[in-house]
Amino acid sequence: MSKAEVMLIMILFHTSGYRCFKHFYLEKVCKHLRHLFPKVVSYNRLVELERDVAVPLTLFIKKVLLGKCTGISFVDSTPLRVCKNQRIHIHKVFKGIAQRGKCSMGWFFGFKLHLICNEKGELLNFMITPGDVDDRKPLEYQAFVEFIHGKLVGDKGYISKNLFQRLFVDGIQLITKLKSNMKGALMSVSDRLLLRKRAIIETVNDELKNIAQVEHSRHRCFDNFIVNLLGAIAAYCLFPKKPCINVQRTIGIQLTLF
């Protein structure tokens, strides 16, 4: 079985609605999709072949599937739990790799998936970090914001004067909500409207978790975790319908959102 076929099977799984990859492969691929994959292998062999497609799948996502920046972008992070909190001390698969972190839903053990999307719901870039990494840290890497320009909207977790100045030099205006102690800070009407529409990236995170199944606790090695993550991202990029907002640019670079 070629690497392209393994990649296609991974993407099909994340768009199929199946919860178990083994059940999907044995029942769907081996029985009903045999005409598309005539050289099927055993499930154990397929799991071994998955490790060889991590780099090609990453390049395929980066070069083909990711969208283009339109001048309006949204950034956010979502936790990827690898086990329940009660099992942290006996968890061995990601020992020394995953870390404890805290999000709006409380403490978790695992990783963080950092995403940037445009107003069309298209992913512009992504990064995976341990759970204890600050949300602002990925924005300090040039490779993560290399193709981003214009307005970048985030939540209060991205508030940082130094980060704002660093991004502003690169042509990126970081827009965040204001804290109660930030008196005297001014914000234009268009920026306030964009902040109200920041829920678009929350919807992207929800579809990645509940439809593409980017998060589950059945991983047996780090390599398969990465391949599962890449397969879910590739599947989302190929979704025919994505969450989006209608933005109309008018005279004076004002924004109208519907």
SULWOCOR-V924492 format. One record per run of one state. SS is the DSSP state (helix for helix, strand for strand, loop for the rest). FROM is the first residue (numbers start at 1). LEN is the number of residues. If there is no record, write none. Layout:
# SULWOCOR-V924492
SS:FROM:LEN
SS:FROM:LEN
This chain:
# SULWOCOR-V924492
loop:1:2
helix:3:14
loop:17:4
helix:21:12
loop:33:10
helix:43:23
loop:66:6
strand:72:10
loop:82:3
helix:85:6
loop:91:8
strand:99:5
loop:104:2
strand:106:13
loop:119:4
strand:123:8
loop:131:7
helix:138:3
loop:141:9
strand:150:4
loop:154:2
helix:156:3
loop:159:2
helix:161:9
loop:170:2
strand:172:4
loop:176:13
helix:189:8
loop:197:2
helix:199:12
loop:211:11
helix:222:16
loop:238:9
strand:247:4
loop:251:3
strand:254:4
loop:258:1
